[in-house]
Amino acid sequence: MAPTKEPCDDNLSGERGRQRDTFSVGFGPVVIARKDKRGTQWQIALYPFGGYVKFAGDANAASVGATQEAGRHTMQGAPLWARAATVAAGPIFNFIFAILIFAGYLLWTGKPAETLTFESGYDVPAAYQSDLQPGDRITAIAGIPLEQDDIYSVLPDQPRFDYTVIRDGQEITVEGPAPVIPRVVGLAPRSAADDARLRIGDVITAIDGEPTSKFGDLVTAVAAAEGTPLTLTVWRDGTELTRELSARRVDLPLPEGGFETRWMIGITGDTFFKAARVSVGPWEALSSGSEQLWWRITTSLSGLWNIINGSISSCNLSGPVGIAQASGSMAAQGTGSFILFIGVLSAAVGLLNLFPIPILDGGHLVFHAYEAIARRKPSENALKYLMIGGLSLIGMLMTFAILNDLIFCP
């Protein structure tokens, strides 16, 4: 296949045949484009399903074939190691960016102190207020030491508890509500609670008219309803509201692997007070960020495999519509939630690009591995048909993801 030449462009250097590089956000028809003084075209395309970089000398956006003699300055003429490193750089940067976001968030918020210490109370209804004061170190609840494993599961079923605390060097007993109350501190995007317009800071005081004293009451009621409608009485900034919703079946990853299906409305509860936190160092934050990234990757791969084999629902998969809705929901919850969501999204994009599908970075790495073993590049015809197949597969997956967001799992 003979290389083609590109017409002279006076906006570049005037050198006939010079290749235009492209950096595109999205695919398809160009919506906005601008060339810099080096001739690189920066553009936004119509279909916002990722993006691509067209390197110097590439015949197309998939980096297959060449339009001119492959010199060292082009992608096609570079050594194998340089081409592989260039392709791998994108997903690697996604992973590094995710680690930095997770680590930065931990540096910003700190981690819980080893000793559970009352720092301040939240704005909650009178039934959930306590006699604790800032600086109180909690050592036992209902006479059960905090050192006991899984203390919350062995506490008696009652609305109020005695808290043993150390205050000014003295051990005293004060009264307070259940440690974990039905106060919304986390809200899953596109969940039943999110759709019912619950907010961070809401306190659920009753379910179908039955008062709730602890978060466990909510969990029990939701599980027993099995998806039938529930009426929640919600306290928000001193005002009582009513919200109706139905729990949804959710597949949750288990620590030992696999998934467990539960009925959930999509909220997270917490203690009735703000506990003291301590700062962490950069290395601890980076280590925690790396662990968080690894957990996201392994959980995503496990979830994808379980969707493929039918063990869990495809509703666990979000397409562009679902991602956009989740972005809006997390932004509404606050800066911290939105920043963490960006980290999760960056990790997902990096993982997706490593899938061994032609046209994705992972597919190019497979081609480079073949070249390293066979000592020759795949043929132009083979690459052409593989790229067509990869593009068709991506198109089908994208179509399914959009239908999944809009029709199957709205």
C-alpha positions in Angstrom: 0.0 0.0 0.0 1.6 3.2 -1.1 1.7 6.1 1.4 -0.3 9.1 0.5 0.8 12.7 0.7 -1.1 15.5 2.4 -1.6 18.8 0.5 0.5 21.8 1.6 -1.1 23.8 4.4 0.1 27.4 4.8 -1.1 27.4 8.4 1.6 24.9 9.3 5.3 25.3 8.3 4.5 25.3 4.6 6.4 22.0 4.2 4.6 19.7 1.8 3.4 16.5 3.3 3.7 17.5 6.9 1.4 15.3 9.0 -1.3 17.0 11.2 -1.5 15.5 14.7 -4.9 15.4 16.4 -6.0 15.4 20.1 -9.7 14.7 20.2 -12.2 14.6 23.1 -14.9 12.4 21.7 -15.3 10.7 18.3 -17.1 11.5 15.1 -17.8 14.8 13.4 -15.8 17.7 14.8 -17.7 20.3 16.8 -14.9 22.7 17.8 -11.3 22.6 16.6 -8.2 24.7 16.9 -4.7 24.3 15.7 -1.7 25.4 17.7 1.5 26.8 16.1 3.1 23.4 15.9 0.2 22.1 13.8 -1.5 19.9 16.3 -5.3 20.1 16.1 -7.2 20.2 19.4 -10.8 19.3 19.0 -14.1 18.3 20.6 -16.1 15.8 18.6 -19.8 15.1 18.5 -19.9 11.7 20.3 -18.4 12.1 23.9 -17.6 8.5 24.4 -13.9 8.9 25.2 -11.3 10.3 22.8 -8.1 9.6 20.9 -4.8 10.9 19.8 -3.7 10.7 16.2 0.1 10.6 16.1 2.4 12.0 13.4 2.5 9.7 10.5 -0.7 7.8 11.4 -3.1 7.0 8.6 -6.1 7.2 11.0 -7.2 7.7 14.6 -6.6 4.1 15.3 -2.8 4.5 14.7 -3.0 1.8 11.9 -1.0 2.4 8.8 1.1 5.4 7.7 0.5 8.3 5.4 4.2 8.9 4.8 7.6 7.4 5.3 7.8 6.3 8.9 10.6 8.3 10.4 11.8 8.2 14.0 9.6 11.2 14.9 6.4 9.3 13.9 4.5 6.6 15.9 5.0 4.0 13.1 8.7 4.6 12.8 9.5 4.6 16.6 11.1 1.5 18.2 8.8 -1.1 19.6 9.5 -0.2 23.2 8.8 3.5 22.6 5.4 2.6 20.8 4.4 0.3 23.7 5.4 2.9 26.3 3.4 5.6 24.5 0.3 3.4 24.3 0.6 2.3 27.9 1.1 5.9 29.1 -2.6 6.8 28.8 -4.1 4.1 31.1 -1.1 4.4 33.5 -1.8 8.1 33.8 -5.4 7.4 34.6 -4.3 5.1 37.4 -1.8 7.5 38.8 -4.4 10.3 38.6 -6.9 8.1 40.6 -4.3 7.3 43.2 -3.4 11.0 43.6 -7.1 11.9 44.0 -7.7 9.1 46.6 -4.5 10.1 48.5 -5.3 13.8 48.3 -8.7 13.3 49.7 -7.3 11.3 52.6 -4.7 14.1 53.2 -7.5 16.6 53.3 -9.9 14.7 55.6 -7.5 12.6 57.7 -8.4 9.3 59.2 -10.4 8.4 62.3 -8.4 8.6 65.5 -7.5 5.4 67.3 -9.5 6.4 70.3 -13.2 7.2 69.5 -13.5 10.9 70.6 -16.5 13.1 70.4 -15.7 16.2 68.5 -19.1 17.8 67.9 -22.7 16.9 67.4 -24.7 17.1 64.2 -28.0 19.1 63.8 -30.4 16.2 64.6 -33.9 15.8 66.2 -34.1 15.9 70.0 -34.5 12.1 70.2 -31.0 11.6 68.7 -29.2 14.2 70.9 -26.8 13.2 73.7 -25.0 14.5 76.8 -21.6 14.0 75.3 -19.2 17.0 75.1 -16.3 17.9 72.8 -13.2 16.0 73.9 -15.1 13.1 75.6 -13.2 9.8 74.8 -15.7 7.0 74.6 -14.5 3.7 76.1 -17.7 1.6 76.3 -21.4 1.6 75.2 -24.0 -0.1 77.4 -21.1 -1.5 79.4 -19.5 -3.2 76.4 -15.9 -2.1 75.7 -15.3 -0.6 72.3 -12.4 -3.0 71.9 -14.8 -5.9 71.4 -15.1 -6.9 67.8 -18.2 -5.8 65.9 -19.6 -4.1 69.0 -22.6 -2.6 67.1 -24.0 -6.0 66.3 -24.1 -7.1 70.0 -25.7 -4.0 71.5 -29.2 -4.5 72.9 -32.2 -3.4 70.9 -33.1 -0.2 72.7 -33.4 3.5 71.8 -31.0 5.0 74.4 -27.7 3.9 75.8 -25.2 4.7 78.6 -21.9 5.8 77.3 -18.8 5.4 79.4 -16.4 8.3 78.6 -13.2 9.9 79.9 -13.8 13.6 80.6 -11.1 15.8 82.2 -9.3 12.6 83.4 -12.4 11.2 85.1 -14.5 8.3 84.0 -18.2 9.2 83.9 -21.4 7.9 82.3 -23.6 9.9 80.0 -26.7 9.2 78.0 -27.1 9.2 74.2 -28.9 7.5 71.3 -27.9 4.4 69.4 -24.3 4.9 68.1 -25.4 4.7 64.4 -28.6 6.6 63.6 -30.6 6.8 60.4 -28.9 10.0 59.3 -27.9 10.2 55.6 -24.2 10.7 55.3 -23.8 8.9 51.9 -26.2 8.8 49.0 -25.7 6.4 46.1 -26.3 8.1 42.7 -29.3 6.9 40.8 -30.6 5.0 43.9 -34.1 5.0 45.2 -33.1 7.5 47.9 -31.5 9.7 45.3 -34.6 9.6 43.0 -36.8 10.4 46.1 -34.7 13.6 46.6 -33.2 12.7 50.0 -30.2 14.8 50.9 -27.0 14.5 53.0 -27.9 15.4 56.6 -31.5 14.1 56.4 -32.6 12.0 59.4 -35.2 9.3 58.9 -37.4 9.4 62.0 -40.1 6.9 61.0 -40.8 4.2 58.4 -44.5 3.6 57.6 -45.3 5.4 60.8 -43.0 3.3 63.0 -40.4 5.3 64.8 -36.7 4.5 64.1 -34.1 4.8 66.8 -31.1 3.4 64.9 -29.9 2.7 61.4 -30.5 -1.0 61.9 -34.2 -0.3 62.1 -34.1 1.1 58.5 -32.1 -1.8 57.2 -34.5 -4.3 58.7 -37.6 -2.5 57.4 -36.2 -2.2 53.8 -35.2 -5.8 53.7 -38.6 -7.0 55.0 -40.4 -4.8 52.4 -38.6 -6.6 49.5 -39.2 -3.7 47.1 -42.8 -2.7 48.1 -43.3 1.0 48.6 -42.2 2.6 51.9 -43.2 5.9 53.4 -40.3 7.6 55.1 -40.8 10.5 57.6 -37.7 12.7 57.1 -36.4 15.4 59.4 -34.5 18.1 57.5 -33.3 21.3 59.2 -36.1 21.3 61.7 -38.8 20.5 59.2 -40.6 17.2 58.8 -41.1 15.8 55.3 -42.6 12.7 53.8 -40.9 10.7 51.0 -42.1 7.5 49.3 -39.8 5.1 47.7 -39.2 1.4 46.9 -36.0 -0.4 47.6 -34.0 -2.0 44.7 -32.1 -5.1 44.5 -28.4 -4.3 44.7 -25.4 -6.6 44.1 -22.7 -5.8 46.7 -19.1 -7.1 46.5 -18.0 -9.4 49.4 -14.6 -9.1 51.1 -13.8 -12.8 50.2 -14.9 -12.3 46.6 -18.2 -12.6 44.8 -21.4 -10.6 45.3 -24.3 -10.6 47.7 -27.7 -9.3 46.6 -29.7 -7.1 49.0 -32.7 -4.8 49.0 -31.3 -1.3 49.5 -32.5 2.3 49.1 -29.0 3.7 48.6 -28.0 5.6 51.8 -25.2 5.2 54.3 -25.7 5.9 58.0 -23.1 7.1 60.6 -22.6 7.9 64.2 -24.8 10.6 65.6 -21.7 12.8 66.2 -18.6 13.9 64.4 -15.6 11.9 65.6 -12.1 13.3 65.9 -9.8 12.5 63.0 -6.0 12.7 62.7 -3.8 13.8 59.8 -1.8 11.3 57.7 1.5 11.5 56.0 2.0 11.6 52.2 3.4 8.0 52.1 0.5 6.6 54.1 -2.0 8.5 51.9 -0.3 7.2 48.7 -0.4 3.7 50.1 -4.0 4.0 50.9 -4.8 5.5 47.5 -3.0 2.6 45.8 -5.0 0.1 47.8 -8.2 1.9 46.9 -7.3 1.7 43.2 -6.5 -2.0 43.4 -9.8 -2.7 45.2 -11.7 -0.7 42.4 -9.9 -2.6 39.7 -10.4 -6.1 41.2 -14.1 -5.4 42.1 -14.8 -4.0 38.6 -13.3 -7.1 36.9 -15.2 -9.4 39.3 -18.4 -7.5 38.6 -17.9 -7.6 34.9 -17.3 -11.4 34.9 -20.4 -11.9 37.1 -22.5 -9.9 34.7 -21.2 -11.9 31.7 -22.0 -15.3 33.4 -25.4 -14.0 34.6 -24.6 -14.1 38.4 -25.6 -10.5 38.9 -27.7 -8.0 37.0 -26.5 -5.9 34.1 -27.9 -2.9 36.0 -24.5 -2.8 37.8 -23.1 -1.5 34.5 -23.4 2.2 33.7 -23.1 3.8 30.3 -22.6 7.4 29.3 -26.1 8.4 30.4 -25.8 6.8 33.8 -22.3 8.3 34.3 -23.7 11.7 33.5 -26.5 11.3 36.0 -24.1 10.0 38.6 -21.8 13.0 38.0 -24.7 15.4 38.6 -25.8 13.5 41.7 -22.3 13.5 43.2 -21.7 17.2 42.4 -24.9 18.0 44.3 -23.6 16.1 47.4 -20.6 18.4 47.7 -17.1 19.0 46.5 -15.6 16.0 48.4 -18.0 13.5 46.9 -17.5 14.8 43.4 -13.7 14.7 43.7 -13.8 11.1 44.8 -16.2 10.3 41.9 -13.6 11.7 39.5 -11.0 9.4 41.0 -13.3 6.4 40.5 -14.1 7.4 37.0 -10.4 7.8 36.1 -9.7 4.3 37.4 -12.6 2.9 35.3 -11.4 4.7 32.2 -7.8 3.4 32.7 -9.1 -0.2 33.2 -11.4 0.0 30.2 -8.6 1.2 27.9 -6.5 -1.8 28.9 -9.1 -4.3 27.6 -7.5 -6.3 24.7 -10.0 -5.0 22.1 -8.6 -3.7 18.8 -8.8 0.2 18.7 -8.3 0.4 22.5 -4.9 0.8 24.1 -5.1 -2.8 25.3 -5.6 -4.0 21.7 -2.5 -2.0 20.6 -0.5 -3.6 23.4 -1.5 -7.0 22.2 -0.3 -6.1 18.7 3.0 -4.9 20.1 3.3 -8.2 22.1 2.8 -10.1 18.9 5.4 -8.0 17.1 7.9 -8.7 20.0 7.3 -12.5 19.7 7.0 -12.9 15.9 9.6 -10.2 15.1 7.3 -8.6 12.6 4.2 -6.4 12.7 0.8 -7.8 11.9 -0.2 -7.4 8.3 -2.1 -4.3 7.2 -5.1 -6.4 6.1 -5.2 -8.2 9.5 -5.0 -4.9 11.4 -7.7 -3.4 9.2 -10.2 -6.2 9.8 -9.3 -6.4 13.5 -9.9 -2.7 13.9 -13.2 -3.0 12.1 -14.2 -5.8 14.5 -13.0 -3.9 17.5 -14.9 -0.8 16.5 -18.0 -2.8 15.9 -17.7 -4.4 19.3 -17.2 -1.1 21.0 -20.3 0.2 19.1 -22.4 -2.7 20.2 -21.3 -2.3 23.8 -22.0 1.4 23.8 -25.4 0.8 22.3 -26.2 -1.8 25.0 -24.9 0.5 27.8 -27.1 3.4 26.6 -30.2 1.1 26.3 -29.3 -0.3 29.7 -29.3 3.3 31.2 -32.5 4.4 29.5 -34.7 1.3 29.2 -33.5 -1.8 31.1 -32.3 -0.1 34.3 -33.6 3.5 34.2 
